[in-house]
Amino acid sequence: MAKDPYRFFRVEARELVEQLSSGAVGLDQSEIARGEVARLLRLAHTLKGAARVVKQVEIADLAHAVEDELAPCREGALAVDSARVDAVLVRLDAINAALSRLPAAEESQAPHTPATAATVPAAPPGATRLVRTDLRELGELLDGLSEIGREMAGIGELAALLTQSHDIAAALVAQAGRRGYAAAPQLQSAAVHAQAETLTDLLAAAGRKLGVGMDRVGRELQQAKETAERLRLIPAASVFPMLERTCRDAAQSIARQAALETDGGDVLLDGQVLEVLQSALAQLVRNAVAHGIESPAERHAAGKPERGAIRLLVMRRGYRAVFRCSDDGRGIDFAAVSQAIGHATPDVDRTTLLTELFRGGVSTAGTVTQIAGRGIGLDLVREAMARLGGEVHAESEPGVGTTVELYVPLSMAAFEALLVELNGQTVALPMESVRRTLRMAAEEVVRTAGGDAVMVDGQLVPVVSPALPGPKAGRTRQNWSGVLLASDGQTAVLAVDRLLGTESIVLRPLPAMAVADAIVLGSCVDKEGNPRLVIDPGVLVSGQTCTEQEVSAQSALEHPILVIDDSLTTRMLEQSILESAGLPVETASSAEEALLMADRNAYSLFLTDVEMPGMDGFAFVERTRSHPRLHRVPCIMVTSCDTSEHRQRARDAGASGYIVKSQFDQSEFLQHIYRLVQA
């Protein structure tokens, strides 16, 4: 059967057009936030890039025209009126018509269209999009297999009952044979005795068959389960062909010479993660070409090879995947960025400028081209990281080049693990952090100012026992077991009850609503379908002692922190974070309740939401700032409102900080609190 070079593009384009159409229809019906226009611009930008990959110039031009219509409305310069919406919808209809004219597999391979078939790439994005529907089905399959595993446990109990019944029947027959019928009134006839013998034989046969069947099904079930879990994991190399083509096409469109070098393609990632990352990685490559790689003449004058080099490296660092995209181009023009974002002076800190650059809407291009000029591209990167809970780090040296790193949590990964019994639970430790196991005598444990420690290879290494439920590790015994862990140049010995061996596991994320300590990396499932915790050695090793700032803050905190939010989930989340850092917390479900509590009790800090029924967060801050006793208590606003108007109103009310939930970073959140408490 002939291959269809457009099959993956059709799916992606139809989805993008559908989202664009549904978003555009409502633009002129009510007051629309700027974020909605920005979202539609990102969708159009993605569609344009995908169309260029498969050489569909008409569709790319139409998507570019959609950008032309929407771009002036992004910052409120122009209203989104009906005429503008109509123009967008007309172009979207034209894109749908163009999609319907794309040749099918047989047509694309027909003798009269050899040029088309030869010039259209085989849509490398399909490497991850090919399994888009399958991923959901595989998730259901995994759930079904887990259910079967639990059912098998029930069948095992049945087998035990059958065995017990067999033993009872056999005992009855034996008793009757020894004592005779007179001694066994219940077996008064030869017929009853024969039936008992038959029952014994049947039960024995059933037990044997059930046992053999259970063993066989159990093995097949485990194999199928492991296979299904690994099917979700896709090598990072599956997106490399698409990125190489993106680099080539972008360079050709602006008369540049550039080549993409890739490494780390064997890193296995959840297919859903790669699917989200595709557009972000493609945009980083386009940006490197459009803003980094100089013209051949400029590169020659600078002593560089005429062909620019863009490198994409994928690696695992701890329990995150890192995508590092670097180029040897001109670097970021920080003066131009400063001017583009409206800073009066060009000597703004580079870190600040890079942060502003990734917020979107900033472009240093002099003109709008097919691949640059609107400031939308990096917004795609920021959005992808927000969806995945990842981070972006960038650095640039003028004349040398730019490096952008995307840090993505591994929602699912396969690796070898050491199983240990810890506080009565079986938990898994990734083998890459395990250096050795120990058997230590109780007298070898040394008491230090920072806690217990043992001597390992001539060095004093701290001993840790995480606060999991159950009894603590048996270090009161004469001898105890330990695991030497290493991470980021630090080491620690984990005290455990028992060592249980090694196993290949698939790391899975905890359920969305599960509250877990920071040491819990995720979960895995054992052969019986029971969940196990996977412990993060990096957190164990690095979290032995509080930082000086944390110790100082905890000692300076004479009174609790009051968390004020009408959402129970948000209150519990903030309380969990603060209490895990050793800080006392109380909660209130409304501003009115918080004021009553503040009249009766003393607090070191207020954390309040903005939008709440009754009194809102702004009014609460204003009331406390004018209160003779509460005006000295700092107040941080934690909200989903991310506008300059809300921020200014918070400053005017007297808030000590303003944290947007969509940009929430636990480390920065705690550092901010430590600074305020110490002050």
C-alpha positions as CSV (number, residue, x, y, z in Angstrom):
1,M,0.0,0.0,0.0
2,A,1.4,3.4,-1.0
3,K,2.3,5.8,1.8
4,D,0.3,9.0,2.3
5,P,2.9,11.8,2.8
6,Y,0.2,14.1,4.2
7,R,-1.6,11.8,6.6
8,F,-0.1,13.4,9.7
9,F,-0.3,16.9,8.4
10,R,-4.0,16.5,7.7
11,V,-4.7,15.5,11.3
12,E,-2.7,18.3,12.8
13,A,-4.0,21.0,10.4
14,R,-7.6,20.0,10.8
15,E,-7.3,20.2,14.6
16,L,-5.6,23.6,14.4
17,V,-8.2,25.0,12.0
18,E,-10.9,23.8,14.2
19,Q,-9.4,25.5,17.3
20,L,-8.8,28.7,15.3
21,S,-12.4,28.7,14.0
22,S,-14.0,28.1,17.4
23,G,-11.8,30.8,18.9
24,A,-12.4,33.4,16.2
25,V,-16.2,33.1,16.2
26,G,-16.4,34.5,19.7
27,L,-13.9,37.3,19.4
28,D,-16.4,40.0,18.5
29,Q,-19.2,38.8,20.9
30,S,-17.8,40.1,24.1
31,E,-14.8,41.7,25.7
32,I,-11.9,39.3,25.0
33,A,-8.8,39.1,27.0
34,R,-5.5,39.7,25.2
35,G,-4.5,36.1,26.1
36,E,-7.2,34.7,23.7
37,V,-5.8,36.6,20.7
38,A,-2.3,35.6,21.7
39,R,-3.5,31.9,21.8
40,L,-5.0,32.1,18.3
41,L,-1.8,33.7,17.0
42,R,0.2,30.8,18.4
43,L,-2.2,28.3,16.7
44,A,-1.9,30.1,13.4
45,H,1.9,30.2,13.8
46,T,2.0,26.5,14.4
47,L,-0.2,25.8,11.4
48,K,2.0,27.9,9.2
49,G,5.2,26.1,10.3
50,A,3.6,22.7,9.7
51,A,2.4,23.7,6.2
52,R,5.9,24.8,5.3
53,V,7.4,21.5,6.4
54,V,5.2,19.6,3.9
55,K,5.7,22.3,1.2
56,Q,2.1,23.5,1.2
57,V,2.8,27.2,0.4
58,E,-0.8,28.1,-0.1
59,I,-1.8,27.0,3.3
60,A,1.2,28.6,4.9
61,D,0.4,31.9,3.2
62,L,-3.2,31.7,4.4
63,A,-2.1,31.0,7.9
64,H,0.3,34.0,7.6
65,A,-2.7,36.1,6.5
66,V,-4.6,35.0,9.6
67,E,-1.7,36.3,11.7
68,D,-1.8,39.6,9.8
69,E,-5.5,40.0,10.8
70,L,-5.0,39.1,14.4
71,A,-1.6,40.6,15.3
72,P,-2.7,44.3,15.5
73,C,-5.3,43.2,18.1
74,R,-3.0,41.4,20.5
75,E,-2.1,44.5,22.6
76,G,-5.4,46.2,22.1
77,A,-4.2,48.5,19.4
78,L,-7.3,47.7,17.3
79,A,-10.6,46.2,18.2
80,V,-11.6,42.8,17.0
81,D,-14.7,43.7,15.0
82,S,-17.0,41.6,12.9
83,A,-15.2,42.4,9.7
84,R,-11.9,41.2,11.0
85,V,-13.4,38.0,12.3
86,D,-15.1,37.5,8.9
87,A,-11.8,37.9,7.2
88,V,-10.2,35.3,9.5
89,L,-13.0,32.8,8.9
90,V,-12.8,33.3,5.1
91,R,-9.1,32.4,5.3
92,L,-9.8,29.4,7.5
93,D,-12.4,28.2,5.0
94,A,-9.8,28.5,2.3
95,I,-7.3,26.4,4.4
96,N,-10.0,23.7,4.8
97,A,-10.6,23.7,1.0
98,A,-6.9,23.4,0.4
99,L,-6.7,20.5,2.8
100,S,-9.4,18.7,1.0
101,R,-7.5,19.1,-2.3
102,L,-4.4,17.3,-0.9
103,P,-3.7,14.1,-2.9
104,A,-4.4,10.8,-1.2
105,A,-1.8,8.0,-1.0
106,E,-2.6,6.6,-4.4
107,E,-2.7,10.0,-6.1
108,S,0.5,11.1,-4.5
109,Q,2.2,8.1,-5.9
110,A,0.6,8.2,-9.4
111,P,2.9,8.4,-12.4
112,H,1.6,11.8,-13.5
113,T,2.7,13.5,-10.3
114,P,6.2,12.3,-9.6
115,A,7.5,15.7,-8.7
116,T,5.0,16.2,-5.9
117,A,5.7,12.8,-4.4
118,A,9.5,13.4,-4.6
119,T,9.5,16.8,-3.0
120,V,7.1,16.2,-0.1
121,P,8.8,14.9,3.0
122,A,7.3,12.0,4.8
123,A,6.0,14.1,7.7
124,P,8.4,13.3,10.4
125,P,6.1,14.8,13.1
126,G,4.2,11.5,12.8
127,A,6.9,9.9,14.9
128,T,5.0,11.0,17.9
129,R,1.6,12.0,16.4
130,L,1.4,8.4,15.0
131,V,0.6,7.2,18.5
132,R,-1.6,10.1,19.6
133,T,-4.8,8.0,19.8
134,D,-2.9,4.9,20.7
135,L,-1.5,6.6,23.8
136,R,-5.0,7.0,25.3
137,E,-5.9,3.4,24.4
138,L,-2.6,2.2,25.9
139,G,-3.5,4.1,29.1
140,E,-6.8,2.2,29.2
141,L,-5.1,-1.0,28.5
142,L,-2.7,-0.5,31.4
143,D,-5.7,0.2,33.7
144,G,-7.3,-3.0,32.4
145,L,-4.2,-5.0,33.0
146,S,-4.0,-3.7,36.5
147,E,-7.6,-4.8,37.1
148,I,-6.8,-8.2,35.8
149,G,-3.9,-8.4,38.2
150,R,-6.2,-7.7,41.1
151,E,-8.6,-10.3,39.8
152,M,-5.8,-12.8,39.6
153,A,-5.1,-12.2,43.3
154,G,-8.8,-13.2,44.0
155,I,-8.4,-16.3,41.9
156,G,-5.3,-17.2,43.9
157,E,-7.5,-17.1,47.0
158,L,-9.9,-19.4,45.3
159,A,-7.1,-21.8,44.5
160,A,-6.2,-21.8,48.2
161,L,-9.8,-22.7,49.1
162,L,-9.9,-25.5,46.6
163,T,-6.7,-26.9,48.1
164,Q,-8.2,-26.6,51.6
165,S,-11.4,-28.4,50.4
166,H,-9.3,-31.1,48.9
167,D,-7.4,-31.6,52.2
168,I,-10.7,-31.9,54.1
169,A,-12.2,-34.4,51.7
170,A,-9.0,-36.4,51.8
171,A,-9.0,-36.4,55.6
172,L,-12.6,-37.7,55.6
173,V,-11.8,-40.5,53.3
174,A,-8.8,-41.5,55.3
175,Q,-10.7,-41.3,58.5
176,A,-13.4,-43.5,57.1
177,G,-10.9,-46.1,55.9
178,R,-9.2,-46.3,59.3
179,R,-12.2,-46.4,61.6
180,G,-14.7,-48.2,59.4
181,Y,-18.2,-47.1,58.7
182,A,-19.4,-47.6,62.2
183,A,-16.9,-45.0,63.5
184,A,-18.0,-42.6,60.8
185,P,-21.8,-42.3,60.8
186,Q,-21.8,-39.7,58.1
187,L,-20.3,-42.2,55.7
188,Q,-22.8,-45.1,56.2
189,S,-22.6,-46.6,52.8
190,A,-20.1,-47.5,50.1
191,A,-21.8,-45.1,47.7
192,V,-21.1,-42.2,50.0
193,H,-17.6,-43.3,50.4
194,A,-17.1,-43.5,46.7
195,Q,-18.6,-40.0,46.2
196,A,-16.1,-38.7,48.8
197,E,-13.3,-40.3,46.9
198,T,-14.6,-38.8,43.6
199,L,-14.8,-35.4,45.3
200,T,-11.2,-35.7,46.4
201,D,-10.0,-36.5,42.9
202,L,-12.0,-33.7,41.4
203,L,-10.7,-31.1,43.8
204,A,-7.2,-32.3,43.3
205,A,-7.5,-32.0,39.5
206,A,-9.2,-28.6,39.8
207,G,-6.4,-27.3,42.1
208,R,-3.7,-28.5,39.7
209,K,-5.3,-27.0,36.6
210,L,-6.1,-23.7,38.4
211,G,-2.5,-23.5,39.7
212,V,-0.9,-24.1,36.3
213,G,-3.3,-21.7,34.6
214,M,-2.7,-19.0,37.1
215,D,1.1,-19.3,36.7
216,R,0.8,-19.1,32.9
217,V,-1.7,-16.2,32.8
218,G,0.3,-14.4,35.5
219,R,3.5,-14.6,33.4
220,E,1.6,-13.5,30.2
221,L,-0.1,-10.7,32.1
222,Q,3.2,-9.3,33.5
223,Q,4.8,-9.5,30.1
224,A,1.9,-7.7,28.4
225,K,1.8,-5.1,31.1
226,E,5.6,-4.3,30.8
227,T,5.3,-4.2,27.0
228,A,2.3,-1.8,27.1
229,E,4.1,0.5,29.5
230,R,7.2,0.7,27.3
231,L,5.1,1.4,24.2
232,R,4.3,4.7,25.7
233,L,8.0,5.6,25.8
234,I,9.4,6.9,22.5
235,P,13.0,7.7,21.6
236,A,13.7,11.4,21.4
237,A,15.2,10.7,17.9
238,S,11.7,10.4,16.6
239,V,11.4,14.2,16.3
240,F,14.9,14.8,14.9
241,P,13.9,14.4,11.1
242,M,11.2,17.0,11.5
243,L,13.7,19.4,13.2
244,E,16.3,18.9,10.6
245,R,13.8,19.7,7.9
246,T,12.7,22.7,9.8
247,C,16.3,24.0,10.0
248,R,16.8,23.4,6.3
249,D,13.6,25.2,5.2
250,A,14.1,28.1,7.5
251,A,17.6,28.7,6.2
252,Q,16.6,28.5,2.6
253,S,13.7,31.0,3.2
254,I,16.2,33.7,4.3
255,A,19.2,32.8,2.2
256,R,21.2,31.4,5.1
257,Q,23.4,28.2,5.4
258,A,22.7,26.1,8.5
259,A,22.7,22.5,9.5
260,L,21.3,20.8,12.6
261,E,23.4,18.4,14.5
262,T,21.5,16.1,17.0
263,D,22.6,13.8,19.8
264,G,20.9,11.9,22.6
265,G,18.2,10.4,20.4
266,D,18.1,7.2,22.5
267,V,16.6,8.9,25.5
268,L,13.2,7.5,26.0
269,L,10.3,9.8,26.9
270,D,6.6,9.7,27.3
271,G,5.1,10.2,23.8
272,Q,2.7,12.9,25.2
273,V,5.7,14.9,26.4
274,L,7.4,14.7,23.0
275,E,4.1,15.7,21.3
276,V,3.9,18.9,23.4
277,L,7.6,19.6,22.9
278,Q,7.6,19.3,19.1
279,S,6.4,22.8,18.3
280,A,8.6,24.3,21.0
281,L,11.8,22.6,19.7
282,A,10.9,23.5,16.1
283,Q,10.5,27.2,17.2
284,L,13.9,27.1,18.9
285,V,15.5,25.8,15.7
286,R,13.7,28.5,13.6
287,N,14.8,31.2,16.1
288,A,18.4,30.0,15.9
289,V,18.3,30.4,12.1
290,A,16.3,33.6,11.9
291,H,18.0,35.5,14.8
292,G,21.3,33.7,15.3
293,I,22.9,32.4,12.1
294,E,24.5,35.3,10.1
295,S,24.7,35.5,6.3
296,P,27.6,33.6,4.7
297,A,29.4,36.9,4.1
298,E,29.1,38.0,7.7
299,R,30.3,34.7,9.0
300,H,33.3,34.7,6.6
301,A,34.2,38.2,7.9
302,A,33.9,37.0,11.5
303,G,36.2,34.0,10.8
304,K,33.4,31.5,11.1
305,P,32.5,28.7,8.6
306,E,29.9,29.9,6.1
307,R,27.5,27.2,7.2
308,G,26.1,27.9,10.7
309,A,25.9,25.1,13.2
310,I,22.8,24.4,15.4
311,R,23.1,21.6,17.9
312,L,20.3,19.8,19.7
313,L,21.4,17.6,22.6
314,V,18.9,15.5,24.6
315,M,20.0,14.0,27.9
316,R,18.7,12.9,31.2
317,R,19.8,15.0,34.2
318,G,18.6,13.5,37.4
319,Y,15.0,12.9,36.8
320,R,14.4,15.5,34.2
321,A,14.9,15.5,30.4
322,V,17.0,18.3,29.1
323,F,16.8,19.6,25.6
324,R,19.7,21.9,24.8
325,C,19.6,23.9,21.6
326,S,22.7,26.0,20.8
327,D,24.0,27.8,17.8
328,D,27.3,29.5,16.8
329,G,25.6,32.7,15.5
330,R,25.6,36.3,16.4
331,G,24.0,35.9,19.8
332,I,21.1,37.9,21.2
333,D,21.1,41.7,20.7
334,F,20.4,42.7,24.3
335,A,20.2,46.4,23.4
336,A,17.5,45.7,20.8
337,V,15.6,43.5,23.3
338,S,15.8,46.2,25.9
339,Q,14.4,48.7,23.4
340,A,11.7,46.3,22.2
341,I,10.3,45.8,25.7
342,G,10.4,49.5,26.4
343,H,13.3,49.9,28.9
344,A,14.7,53.4,29.0
345,T,18.3,52.3,29.5
346,P,20.1,49.6,27.6
347,D,22.1,48.3,30.6
348,V,19.3,46.1,32.0
349,D,20.4,42.8,33.6
350,R,20.6,40.1,30.9
351,T,18.7,37.6,33.0
352,T,15.8,40.1,33.2
353,L,15.9,40.7,29.4
354,L,15.9,36.9,28.7
355,T,12.9,36.4,31.0
356,E,11.0,39.2,29.2
357,L,11.9,37.7,25.9
358,F,10.3,34.3,26.7
359,R,7.1,35.9,27.8
360,G,6.2,36.5,24.1
361,G,5.2,39.5,22.1
362,V,8.8,40.7,21.8
363,S,10.7,40.7,18.5
364,T,14.0,42.3,17.5
365,A,13.4,41.5,13.8
366,G,13.3,44.6,11.6
367,T,10.7,43.2,9.3
368,V,8.0,40.6,9.4
369,T,9.0,37.4,7.5
370,Q,7.6,33.9,7.2
371,I,9.7,32.8,10.2
372,A,10.2,35.8,12.4
373,G,9.0,39.3,13.2
374,R,5.9,38.9,15.4
375,G,7.3,37.8,18.7
376,I,5.0,34.8,18.8
377,G,7.6,32.0,18.6
378,L,9.1,32.1,22.0
379,D,5.6,32.4,23.4
380,L,5.1,28.8,22.1
381,V,8.1,27.7,24.0
382,R,6.9,29.3,27.2
383,E,3.4,27.8,26.8
384,A,4.8,24.3,26.2
385,M,6.9,24.5,29.4
386,A,3.9,25.7,31.4
387,R,1.9,22.7,30.2
388,L,4.7,20.3,31.1
389,G,5.7,22.0,34.3
390,G,9.2,22.6,32.9
391,E,11.7,25.4,33.0
392,V,13.6,27.4,30.4
393,H,17.2,28.5,30.9
394,A,18.9,30.7,28.3
395,E,22.3,32.3,27.9
396,S,23.9,34.2,25.0
397,E,27.2,35.8,24.2
398,P,27.3,38.4,21.4
399,G,29.3,37.1,18.5
400,V,29.6,33.6,20.0
401,G,26.1,32.2,20.0
402,T,23.0,31.4,22.1
403,T,22.0,28.3,24.2
404,V,18.5,27.6,25.3
405,E,17.8,24.6,27.6
406,L,14.4,23.1,28.2
407,Y,14.1,21.2,31.5
408,V,11.1,18.8,31.4
409,P,10.1,16.5,34.3
410,L,10.1,12.8,33.3
411,S,6.4,11.9,33.7
412,M,7.3,8.4,32.6
413,A,10.7,6.7,32.2
414,A,12.1,3.2,32.3
415,F,15.2,2.4,34.4
416,E,16.7,-0.1,36.8
417,A,15.9,0.3,40.5
418,L,17.0,-1.1,43.8
419,L,14.0,-2.3,45.9
420,V,14.3,-1.8,49.7
421,E,12.0,-2.1,52.6
422,L,11.8,1.3,54.3
423,N,9.7,1.9,57.4
424,G,7.7,-1.2,56.5
425,Q,7.1,-0.2,52.9
426,T,8.7,-1.5,49.7
427,V,10.1,1.4,47.8
428,A,12.3,1.8,44.7
429,L,15.5,3.7,44.4
430,P,16.9,4.6,40.9
431,M,20.1,2.6,40.4
432,E,21.9,5.5,38.7
433,S,22.2,7.1,42.2
434,V,23.1,4.0,44.1
435,R,26.8,3.6,44.7
436,R,26.9,0.6,47.1
437,T,25.0,-1.1,49.9
438,L,26.3,-1.3,53.5
439,R,26.0,-3.4,56.5
440,M,26.9,-1.3,59.5
441,A,27.1,-1.9,63.3
442,A,25.1,0.4,65.6
443,E,28.3,1.6,67.3
444,E,29.6,2.9,63.9
445,V,26.9,5.6,63.9
446,V,28.4,8.9,64.9
447,R,26.3,11.8,66.4
448,T,27.1,15.1,64.8
449,A,25.7,18.6,65.0
450,G,23.9,18.0,61.7
451,G,22.6,14.5,62.7
452,D,23.7,10.9,62.5
453,A,26.6,10.0,60.2
454,V,28.8,7.0,59.4
455,M,32.3,6.6,58.1
456,V,32.5,5.4,54.5
457,D,35.8,5.1,52.7
458,G,37.5,7.4,55.2
459,Q,34.8,10.1,54.9
460,L,31.9,11.0,57.3
461,V,28.6,10.6,55.4
462,P,25.2,11.7,56.8
463,V,22.6,9.1,57.5
464,V,19.0,9.8,56.5
465,S,15.7,8.2,57.4
466,P,12.8,9.8,55.4
467,A,9.5,10.5,57.2
468,L,7.4,7.8,55.5
469,P,4.5,6.2,57.5
470,G,5.5,3.2,59.6
471,P,8.2,2.3,62.1
472,K,11.6,3.9,61.6
473,A,14.5,1.9,60.1
474,G,15.9,-0.5,62.7
475,R,19.1,1.4,63.6
476,T,18.5,0.4,67.3
477,R,19.5,-3.1,66.3
478,Q,23.1,-4.3,66.6
479,N,23.5,-4.2,62.8
480,W,21.5,-2.4,60.2
481,S,21.4,-2.0,56.4
482,G,22.1,1.1,54.4
483,V,22.4,2.4,50.8
484,L,25.0,4.8,49.8
485,L,23.4,7.4,47.5
486,A,25.1,10.1,45.4
487,S,23.6,13.0,43.5
488,D,25.2,16.3,42.2
489,G,28.4,15.6,44.0
490,Q,26.8,15.0,47.4
491,T,26.4,11.7,49.2
492,A,24.3,10.2,52.0
493,V,23.5,6.8,53.5
494,L,19.8,5.8,53.5
495,A,19.0,3.6,56.5
496,V,16.6,0.8,55.4
497,D,15.0,-2.2,57.0
498,R,16.0,-4.7,54.3
499,L,17.5,-4.9,50.8
500,L,15.1,-6.7,48.4
501,G,17.0,-6.8,45.1
502,T,16.9,-5.0,41.7
503,E,14.1,-4.7,39.2
504,S,13.4,-2.9,35.9
505,I,10.6,-0.4,36.6
506,V,8.6,2.2,34.7
507,L,8.3,5.4,36.6
508,R,4.8,6.9,36.5
509,P,3.5,10.2,37.9
510,L,1.4,10.3,41.0
511,P,-2.3,11.0,40.6
512,A,-3.0,14.7,40.1
513,M,-4.7,15.1,43.5
514,A,-2.2,13.0,45.5
515,V,-0.2,15.0,48.1
516,A,3.3,13.6,48.6
517,D,6.5,14.6,50.2
518,A,9.2,16.1,48.0
519,I,11.3,12.9,48.3
520,V,8.6,11.0,46.3
521,L,9.6,11.0,42.7
522,G,6.6,9.0,41.4
523,S,5.3,5.5,41.5
524,C,5.7,2.1,39.8
525,V,3.6,-1.0,39.9
526,D,4.8,-4.4,41.1
527,K,4.0,-7.8,39.5
528,E,0.8,-8.1,41.5
529,G,-0.5,-4.7,40.3
530,N,0.2,-2.9,43.7
531,P,1.7,0.6,43.6
532,R,5.1,1.3,45.0
533,L,6.7,4.7,45.8
534,V,9.8,5.7,43.9
535,I,12.1,7.8,46.0
536,D,14.1,10.7,44.7
537,P,17.8,10.3,45.8
538,G,18.6,13.9,44.8
539,V,16.1,15.3,47.3
540,L,17.3,12.9,50.0
541,V,20.9,13.7,49.5
542,S,20.5,17.5,49.2
543,G,17.9,17.9,51.9
544,Q,19.9,16.6,54.9
545,T,20.1,20.1,56.5
546,C,18.2,23.2,56.1
547,T,19.9,26.2,54.6
548,E,21.0,29.0,56.9
549,Q,18.2,31.1,55.5
550,E,15.6,28.4,56.3
551,V,17.0,27.9,59.8
552,S,17.0,31.7,60.4
553,A,13.5,32.1,59.0
554,Q,12.1,29.2,61.1
555,S,13.7,30.6,64.2
556,A,12.4,34.1,63.4
557,L,8.9,32.9,62.8
558,E,7.3,33.5,66.2
559,H,3.7,33.2,64.9
560,P,2.0,31.1,62.2
561,I,1.4,32.1,58.6
562,L,-2.3,32.6,57.7
563,V,-3.4,31.2,54.3
564,I,-6.6,32.8,53.0
565,D,-8.3,31.3,50.0
566,D,-11.9,30.2,49.2
567,S,-10.5,27.2,47.3
568,L,-9.9,24.2,49.6
569,T,-7.5,22.7,47.1
570,T,-5.3,25.9,47.1
571,R,-5.4,26.2,50.9
572,M,-4.3,22.6,51.3
573,L,-1.5,22.9,48.6
574,E,0.0,26.1,50.2
575,Q,-0.3,24.6,53.7
576,S,1.4,21.4,52.6
577,I,4.3,23.4,51.0
578,L,4.8,25.6,54.0
579,E,4.5,22.8,56.6
580,S,7.0,20.7,54.6
581,A,9.4,23.6,55.0
582,G,9.0,23.5,58.8
583,L,6.7,26.6,58.9
584,P,3.5,26.7,61.1
585,V,0.3,27.4,59.2
586,E,-3.3,28.3,59.8
587,T,-6.0,28.7,57.1
588,A,-9.1,30.8,56.5
589,S,-11.7,30.3,53.8
590,S,-12.6,34.0,53.4
591,A,-11.2,37.5,54.1
592,E,-13.9,38.1,56.7
593,E,-12.9,34.9,58.6
594,A,-9.2,35.9,58.3
595,L,-9.9,39.3,59.9
596,L,-11.7,37.7,62.8
597,M,-8.8,35.3,63.3
598,A,-6.3,38.1,63.1
599,D,-8.1,40.0,65.8
600,R,-7.7,37.0,68.2
601,N,-4.3,35.7,67.2
602,A,-0.9,37.0,66.0
603,Y,0.5,36.0,62.6
604,S,3.9,36.4,60.9
605,L,2.5,36.6,57.4
606,F,-0.7,36.7,55.3
607,L,-1.1,34.8,52.1
608,T,-4.3,35.8,50.4
609,D,-6.2,35.1,47.1
610,V,-7.5,38.1,45.1
611,E,-10.9,37.0,43.8
612,M,-13.1,35.7,46.7
613,P,-16.8,35.9,47.5
614,G,-17.6,38.9,49.7
615,M,-14.4,40.8,50.6
616,D,-11.7,40.4,48.0
617,G,-8.0,40.2,48.6
618,F,-7.4,43.9,47.8
619,A,-9.9,45.0,50.4
620,F,-8.3,42.6,52.9
621,V,-4.8,44.1,52.3
622,E,-6.1,47.6,52.6
623,R,-7.9,46.8,55.9
624,T,-4.8,45.2,57.4
625,R,-2.5,48.1,56.2
626,S,-4.7,50.6,58.0
627,H,-5.0,48.5,61.2
628,P,-2.8,49.8,64.1
629,R,-1.5,46.2,65.0
630,L,-1.7,44.3,61.6
631,H,-0.1,46.9,59.4
632,R,3.4,45.5,60.2
633,V,2.4,41.9,59.1
634,P,3.6,41.4,55.5
635,C,1.0,40.2,53.0
636,I,1.5,38.3,49.7
637,M,-1.2,37.9,47.1
638,V,-1.4,34.6,45.3
639,T,-3.7,34.7,42.4
640,S,-4.5,33.6,38.8
641,C,-4.9,37.2,37.7
642,D,-1.9,38.2,35.6
643,T,-2.4,41.7,34.4
644,S,-0.5,44.9,34.9
645,E,-3.7,46.5,36.3
646,H,-4.0,43.9,39.1
647,R,-0.3,44.1,39.9
648,Q,-0.5,47.9,40.3
649,R,-3.6,47.7,42.4
650,A,-1.8,45.2,44.7
651,R,1.1,47.6,45.1
652,D,-1.3,50.5,45.8
653,A,-3.1,48.4,48.4
654,G,0.3,47.7,50.2
655,A,0.9,44.1,49.3
656,S,4.4,42.8,49.9
657,G,4.4,40.5,47.0
658,Y,2.3,39.3,44.0
659,I,2.5,35.6,42.8
660,V,0.7,34.4,39.7
661,K,-0.5,30.8,40.1
662,S,0.3,29.9,36.5
663,Q,3.9,30.9,37.0
664,F,4.2,29.4,40.5
665,D,7.6,28.1,41.5
666,Q,7.8,26.4,44.9
667,S,11.5,27.3,45.5
668,E,11.0,31.0,44.7
669,F,7.8,31.0,46.7
670,L,9.6,29.8,49.9
671,Q,12.6,32.1,49.3
672,H,10.2,35.1,49.1
673,I,8.6,34.1,52.4
674,Y,12.0,33.6,54.1
675,R,13.1,37.1,53.1
676,L,9.9,38.7,54.3
677,V,9.9,36.8,57.6
678,Q,13.6,37.7,58.3
679,A,12.9,41.3,57.4
